Amino acid sequence: KKEALEVYDEGLKIFPTFYQLHFNKGVTLAGEQRYDEAILSFEKSVSHNPGHASSHSAIAQLNLMKGQKIKSILA
């Protein structure tokens, strides 16, 4: 998974506004239980594509796992 994160970071250097790279990085970070970093990646994804429902859903799910119900609902 470390290698995947390195690839996403390299891709983001070239395509910093490509939402899907931010989303996939978030999925990888969440899989490693690095939830705060994952939420930041999903938020970056949403900032570049506000209509990406899976990013909103991931933010909601991770906030719910962290016990932050209001943030989860607002996502």
Secondary structure by P-SEA (a helix, b strand, c coil): caaaaaaaaaaaaaccccaaaaaaaaaaaaaacaaaaaaaaaaaaaaacccaaaaaaaaaaaaaaacaaaaaaac
